[in-house]
Amino acid sequence: MQNHWIVDLTFEEDDTRTTCTASLSGFSAPGVRGLGIARRNPDDAPDSTVGEELAAARACSNLAHELIHKAATGIEDRTHTSAHLIF
């Protein structure tokens, strides 16, 4: 069996904050999302690239944790015992 999921990163920015949402699409992709936020120190010069990179990294990390949680829940539903998955 072969499956293919695509990670989509969506950004929103204002003067001091960049927010990124990471979501999955594709056949049978689970409906989970990750959120990442980067805040700029007011003393720093604006640099949207750094804010996007940091917010994206945090969103992908959050997405990974959400996927692990979903997998653990699926295991627990099937086995009726606690799942101990390590990230």
Sequence and secondary structure as in RCSB ss.txt:
>XXXX:A:sequence
MQNHWIVDLTFEEDDTRTTCTASLSGFSAPGVRGLGIARRNPDDAPDSTVGEELAAARACSNLAHELIHKAATGI
EDRTHTSAHLIF
>XXXX:A:secstr
     EEEEEEEE SSEEEEEEEEESTT    EEEEEEE  TTS   HHHHHHHHHHHHHHHHHHHHHHHHHHHH
HHHHSS      
